[in-house]
Amino acid sequence: MLEFTDLIRTGPDTPGGQCMRRFWHPVFVASNLRPGWAKPLKILGENLTLYRGESGTPHLLAGRCAHRGMQLSAGWIEGDCNRCRYHGFKYDATGQCVEIPMEDAAAAATVRIRSYPTQEYLGFIFAFIGEGQPPPLPRYAEFDAEGALLWHEVYTRPCNFFNNMDNDPIHIPYAHRESEIFRHRAPEIPVQLSAEETDWGIMIQDWYANGRLHILHLGFPNILFVKTSEGERDHLAWRVPIDDEHHWSFQVDLMHFTNEEQRRVMEERHAARSGKKGRSYIDLGEAVLRGDLRIQDIDGDDKANLIWIQDYVTQVGQGSFADRKSERLTRADAGVILFRKIWEREVLSLAENGRMKEWTRSLRVLGSYENLRS
């Protein structure tokens, strides 16, 4: 019998991996890939080659040449083709070999490697690495609006993506106690919490003693959406497995500044996350986990990125692939428990019956924020 930990492995031959391959995932920041450049990627346990052709179109191929297994990202981009640096095999954007030195066209026609659809959207390159025709790429209308101020941030963490998907409101007053979240108010613990399945995934609602409501959505299979009660941003993030013990987070924020202090704090945080202010959040997080540093002693420019440091410590601190059998879950984990149940149901349904629920970010999901109070 499969354990839950077996279901959150996402390699190509795993039930969880087959589930994840039914969806589009962001795999790269679009502005970081220039025409004529190729990048090696590892997504869902597979080594791939992402390149932007001289036409400006991004393409995604298998990671290695069919001839001798050379890493294709080290080769040349010729038009919209990729030529292997080792012996010159040339592949078009569909993965078809179109030229082999010292061989005729008929020989090249017998060689083909995998290729995958890509689309650029919201500043990211999205890829579909499953089988068959991909579904339409989901759209997020409020992030598409003309004049929308979008900020992009990307990080990697050396732990399974479910360490990040197990998101809940209870961690905020503890994990983020020293951060700017509580600059003007004391840490609060919710007095009531609910979790329910939606058309998109789950919705977690938590209420506080002063009547404030906080809402968090987890979109199936790996998306987080939250509209902050302070009103400065709408936050959309994808937790994308690199392999079972590492993942990416690709996130885009739709900014709504209501005052200059809010703008200043967010600009400092963004500068820190882009490497322009303070030390690496990874180095600081690892120092905390080694016991060489306390989070409450982080100060100066390093404090601008305190939230990422705190999240790194609490997620990586569970282990790169956490042992879920020893957990003692409580009422505060209602959202975690529900999302795991849905994950197990959907992954096993796909494996056993070839079917899953049709997930959509419906009007009901969008409307859940209409009465959000600050």
GIPEZI-V212829 format. One record per backbone hydrogen bond with DSSP energy under -1.0 kcal/mol. NH is the residue of the N-H (numbers start at 0). CO is the residue of the C=O. E is the energy in kcal/mol with one decimal. If there is no record, write none. Layout:
# GIPEZI-V212829
<<NH;CO;E> <NH;CO;E>>
This chain:
# GIPEZI-V212829
<<13;10;-1.7> <17;13;-2.2> <18;14;-1.8> <19;15;-2.5> <20;16;-1.6> <21;18;-1.9> <22;19;-1.5> <24;126;-2.1> <26;124;-3.1> <29;122;-2.0> <31;28;-1.6> <32;29;-1.6> <35;51;-2.9> <36;33;-1.8> <38;49;-3.7> <40;47;-2.4> <42;45;-2.1> <43;240;-2.8> <44;241;-2.9> <45;42;-2.1> <47;40;-3.3> <48;60;-2.9> <49;38;-2.8> <50;58;-2.6> <51;36;-2.2> <52;56;-2.9> <53;78;-3.3> <55;52;-2.1> <58;50;-3.3> <60;48;-2.8> <61;113;-1.8> <62;46;-1.6> <64;69;-2.6> <68;64;-1.3> <71;62;-2.1> <73;70;-1.3> <74;71;-2.1> <75;82;-2.1> <77;80;-2.1> <80;77;-2.3> <81;90;-2.7> <82;75;-3.0> <83;88;-3.3> <87;83;-1.2> <89;98;-2.3> <90;81;-2.9> <91;95;-2.7> <94;91;-2.1> <96;110;-2.4> <97;89;-3.1> <98;89;-1.1> <102;99;-2.2> <107;103;-1.5> <108;104;-2.0> <109;106;-1.3> <110;107;-1.9> <112;94;-2.4> <115;59;-2.3> <118;125;-1.9> <120;123;-2.6> <123;120;-2.3> <124;27;-2.8> <125;118;-3.6> <126;24;-2.7> <127;116;-1.9> <142;139;-1.2> <143;139;-1.0> <147;144;-2.1> <150;252;-2.3> <152;250;-2.4> <154;248;-1.7> <156;246;-2.3> <158;156;-2.0> <159;319;-2.4> <162;159;-1.7> <163;160;-1.0> <164;160;-1.9> <165;161;-1.9> <166;164;-3.2> <171;168;-1.1> <174;170;-3.0> <175;171;-1.5> <176;173;-1.1> <178;175;-1.7> <181;178;-1.4> <182;179;-1.9> <190;206;-2.5> <191;206;-1.3> <193;204;-2.7> <195;202;-2.0> <197;200;-2.4> <201;217;-2.2> <202;195;-2.5> <203;215;-3.1> <204;193;-2.4> <205;213;-2.4> <206;191;-2.3> <207;211;-2.0> <210;207;-2.3> <213;205;-2.5> <215;203;-2.4> <216;224;-2.8> <217;201;-2.2> <218;222;-2.0> <219;199;-3.0> <222;218;-2.7> <223;236;-2.8> <224;216;-2.7> <225;234;-2.1> <227;232;-1.8> <230;227;-1.4> <233;253;-2.0> <234;225;-3.2> <235;251;-2.2> <236;223;-2.5> <237;249;-2.5> <238;221;-2.6> <239;247;-2.0> <241;245;-2.3> <242;245;-1.6> <245;242;-1.0> <246;156;-2.0> <247;239;-3.2> <248;154;-2.4> <249;237;-2.2> <250;152;-2.4> <251;235;-2.7> <252;150;-2.8> <253;233;-2.7> <254;148;-2.7> <255;231;-3.7> <262;258;-1.7> <263;259;-2.6> <264;260;-2.6> <265;261;-2.2> <266;262;-2.6> <267;263;-2.2> <268;264;-2.1> <269;265;-2.5> <270;266;-2.3> <271;267;-2.1> <272;268;-2.2> <273;269;-1.4> <274;271;-1.3> <275;270;-2.7> <283;279;-2.3> <284;280;-2.5> <285;281;-2.7> <286;282;-1.9> <287;283;-2.0> <288;284;-2.2> <289;285;-1.8> <290;287;-1.1> <291;286;-2.4> <296;293;-1.7> <297;294;-1.8> <302;299;-1.3> <303;300;-1.4> <304;301;-1.0> <305;302;-1.7> <308;304;-1.8> <309;305;-2.9> <310;306;-2.6> <311;307;-2.7> <312;308;-2.3> <313;309;-2.3> <314;310;-2.4> <315;311;-2.5> <316;312;-1.5> <317;314;-1.3> <318;315;-1.9> <323;321;-1.1> <326;323;-1.1> <332;329;-1.8> <333;330;-1.5> <336;332;-3.0> <337;333;-2.3> <338;334;-2.7> <339;335;-2.2> <340;336;-2.0> <341;337;-2.4> <342;338;-2.7> <343;339;-2.7> <344;340;-2.5> <345;341;-2.9> <346;342;-2.7> <347;343;-2.2> <348;344;-2.0> <349;345;-2.3> <350;346;-2.2> <351;347;-2.6> <352;348;-2.9> <353;349;-1.3> <354;348;-1.1> <359;198;-2.6> <361;359;-1.7> <365;361;-2.4> <366;362;-2.7> <367;364;-1.1> <368;365;-1.1> <369;366;-1.6> <371;368;-1.7>>
